[in-house]
Amino acid sequence: MEFVYHNNYQGPVKAVILDWAGTAVDYGSFAPTAVFLKLFESQGVKISAEDARSGMGLMKKDHLQTIFKQPGVAQAWLDEHGKPVSESDIDLLFNNFVPMQIAVLQDYADPIPGLMDVLKELRERKIKIGSTTGYTRMMMDVLTPVASQKGFTPDSIVCPDEVPAGRPYPWMCYQNAIRMDVFPMQAMVKVGDTIIDMEEGANAGMWTVGLTLTGNLLGKTEAEVKSMSEGELDEVRKKIEPQLFDAGAHYVVDGIWALPEVIKDIESRLKSGEKP
């Protein structure tokens, strides 16, 4: 007779892994969007903000390739350049993108409202703070010190060029767990604002939390969100929440400020024997 061992963790949450743009900093996730728009404009190709946001959360070269999968973009490139985009075109565009992105990252390092209070509570509860991103290490080397000056200094930062593959693969989450010496994965919570964030957390076997108002799927500034009526916000939630749940989210909330209550609920579920 064969026996299967099931480890049923019933302890507290040990760590959270935050996304960066649209989750912890850069309300609305504008830094990559603005640069992709300029990048394509420099090539005589006009794309929409929606096109530019289509690959948000992916490693930035993968993000660029996803933009080209939008039918209008591929056709606009063909019209302007007389041939379909090639791998060498992608390489050249990405090489041009990197310094453009680095040049503006420090302008998009402001913490999203509520982040500091959440970090304080997590620290008081001895919950470790990791992070994953679509930015490469070279980009994060510019963003990290500025964000740190503003109060955001996670215990671990893992970039997609430091693991075999970025999102939706779970490797960045696993590397965070290794660096922070945290296990099992069901004791960890992934928080992000994109569909690919949800897939990353689900693939890593973590509790996964999606954000509706501060990130890429809405793509509005804090001032624009504050100007919206409650009815308009409800319509936004109705549109965004299903996308995040379908991608693997266990919870969907407005912003990072709601995370402490989510963690309390997760801990209650863990105590009763539930798993992600």
Secondary structure, 3 states (H helix, E strand, C coil): CCCCCCCCCCCCCCEEEECCECCCECCCCCHHHHHHHHHHHCCCCCCCHHHHCCCCCCCHHHHHHHHHCCHHHHHHHHHHHCCCCCHHHHHHHHHHHHHHHHHHHHHHCCECCCHHHHHHHHHHCCCEEEEECCCCHHHHHHHHHHHHHCCCCCCCCECHHHCCCCCCCCHHHHHHHHHHCCCCHHHEEEEECCHHHHHHHHHCCCEEEEECCCCCCCCCCHHHHHCCCHHHHHHHHHHHHHHHHHCCCCEEECCHHHHHHHHHHHHHHHHCCCCC
